[in-house]
Amino acid sequence: MTEKSFEEAQAELEQIVARLEKGDASLDEALALWEKGEELYAYCRTRLDAAHGKVEELARRVEQARP
């Protein structure tokens, strides 16, 4: 996947979910959308996990800096 912002990937994933929920995609198109959705979900999950790790690290630093 080309590098996207988290927000771009999330918006695209939301569009895919809406399209699949609508139920008007052909079987082949639905499968392709599902695969793309899985890819976007993994990308978003990775970005969220990385952000969570950074927040935890920053919180540890703040705690350690307290007198």
N, C-alpha and C positions, 0 to 999 in steps of 0.2 A: 504494500500500500504506500502511495506517496504520502509524504509527511503532511498531516493536517493538524489543525488545532483541535483540542479536545471538543470545543464547542461545535466545530464543523462536523466532526465525526458523530457527535451525539445527535445533531440535527438530521444528518443523513440516516442514521439508525432509526430515529423517530419516524422519518418519512417511509422507510422500508416497513416498519411495524404497521403503520397506518395502512399502507398498500396491501400488506398481507391480511390484515384484519378485515379490509374491505371485501376481499375474496374474489376480485375480478381478474386476477392474474392467471394466465394459463399455467399448467403444471410445470412446464420447463422454466417459465419466467419466475414462478414462485420458488422453485428450487434455487435458481440463480440469486434471487433476492435473499433467500434464507442464508445461502453461503456468504454473500456479501455482508449480511447482518451479523453473522458469526464473526467474521473478520473485524468488523467495526466494533462489536462488543468486546472482543479480546483487546483491541487497541485501546478502547476507553478504559477497560479494567486495568490494563498496564499503566496507563497514565494516572489513574486514580490511586493505584497502589504506590506509585512513585511519589505522588504528591503527599499521600498519607505518611510515607516514610520521612519525607522532608519536614513535615509538620512535627512529627514525633521527635526528630533530631533537634529541631529548633526549640521545642519545649524542654528537652533535656538540657540544652545549653543554657536556657533561661534559669532553670532550676539550679544548675551548677554555679551560675554566676551570682546567685543570691548569697548575701553574707550570712 
